Amino acid sequence: MGTCIRAWATPVFEQRMSMLEGGVGAVATASVHAAQFMVITNCCSPGQNFVSTSWLYGGTYNQFRVYMKKFNIDNTRAVYIETISNPKHSVPDIAAISAVAHKHGIPVIVDNTFGMGGYLSRPLVLGADIVTHSCTKRIGRHGTSMGGIVIDGGHFDWSTSGKFPGFTEPADGYHGMRFWETYGYKALSAKLRMDSMRDLGPCMSPFNAWLFLQGLETLALRGKRHCESTLALAEWFEAHPSVNWVLYPRLRWHSHYEHVKEVMPNGGGGVLTFGVLPDEEKIKGGVTPDLIRVSVGLEDFEDIKHDFEQAFVAVGLKPAVKLNGDPFNQAMSLFNDGFMKDLGTAAPKPVGN
Ligand SMILES: *Cc1c(COP(=O)(O)O)cnc(C)c1O
């Protein structure tokens, strides 16, 4: 029962994350995969499905593609997206997707890990219903702890569509109590804690919650630095003779540039992808381009640049054959021609986390 009672640091952490994201409650978990699993199995029963995209964090893609299939989930009960998708860094229109989902009486779940705990993006404010978050990366930053969290937006009506009997019908594990009737708009966070956490047990350790609280103290400072350095690195790569292409949503020619400026005014995030290998001959010969993903740290930008310069020299990179024309579409066509066709069988090798 300790899993749902929680030591003191955990509720404080949950409350702060909930406030940062604009939710009504939160449930901290051992990892974000545990959080995703709990949310999705609360929305979908065997025989129902959720809609997502293949442009997902690799671990999530596999959880959905392989593990979730065991539950024979079919018949849509949720939509699942990420704030900034991998590796194109596309930024979905959360407001528009939510409007469509709500028309069909189903909730929208957003993995906001790249949204940095609300610093860059607040999906609940844009219309999404549930946010999940890996705390392991930008929330903690210190690398001492692992964890995830679910934040309940508190505006999804679990009753009118009639699609969620787990919320409206008497709960077996709670003497016939009905979660929607008892907890109203906090039904999801109540059910996650009382049902899933009690029965499955993937809780966050209170010590990790305490460490994540230390991380939150500097979230805004770090968020600013990550975004500034990543944009500077993207621009430096763009001009670098050994770099063939670079994708970052705050580069002017990225297809989502205007949308990103509007929905993420604080910056484009701390991750970019770039390629160094291909010349046209190699691509024609079927050699796939090398995609490198960088999660930019807090070091002084000159040090970051120096590290890359050293690495380029160490691997003996020659000047790349620069792409002519529209860089976004050129980079996309490299993806589409090559290994990005099937993420399941040929996932890119990320650098950093
Ligand atoms: C890292 C990451 C995850 C996995 O997080 P864990 O806490 O390690 O389970 C999921 N989604 C995104 C977008 C990530 O970056």
The ligand as a Tripos MOL2 file, in Angstrom:
@<TRIPOS>MOLECULE
LIG
   15    15     1     0     0
SMALL
NO_CHARGES

@<TRIPOS>ATOM
      1 C1         13.5790    9.5020  -22.6650 C.3       1 LIG1
      2 C2         12.2180    9.5710  -23.1680 C.ar      1 LIG1
      3 C3         11.2750    8.6140  -22.7680 C.ar      1 LIG1
      4 C4         11.6290    7.4910  -21.7910 C.3       1 LIG1
      5 O1         11.8210    7.9870  -20.5130 O.3       1 LIG1
      6 P1         12.1590    7.0460  -19.2330 P.3       1 LIG1
      7 O2         11.9080    7.9290  -18.0700 O.co2     1 LIG1
      8 O3         13.5950    6.6530  -19.4090 O.co2     1 LIG1
      9 O4         11.2220    5.8670  -19.2750 O.co2     1 LIG1
     10 C5         10.0070    8.7140  -23.2870 C.ar      1 LIG1
     11 N1          9.6460    9.6950  -24.1410 N.ar      1 LIG1
     12 C6         10.5230   10.6370  -24.5540 C.ar      1 LIG1
     13 C7         10.0800   11.7070  -25.5010 C.3       1 LIG1
     14 C8         11.8370   10.6020  -24.0920 C.ar      1 LIG1
     15 O5         12.7220   11.5400  -24.5010 O.3       1 LIG1
@<TRIPOS>BOND
     1     1     2 1
     2     2     3 ar
     3     2    14 ar
     4     3     4 1
     5     3    10 ar
     6     4     5 1
     7     5     6 1
     8     6     7 2
     9     6     8 1
    10     6     9 1
    11    10    11 ar
    12    11    12 ar
    13    12    13 1
    14    12    14 ar
    15    14    15 1
@<TRIPOS>SUBSTRUCTURE
     1 LIG1         1 GROUP 0 **** ****
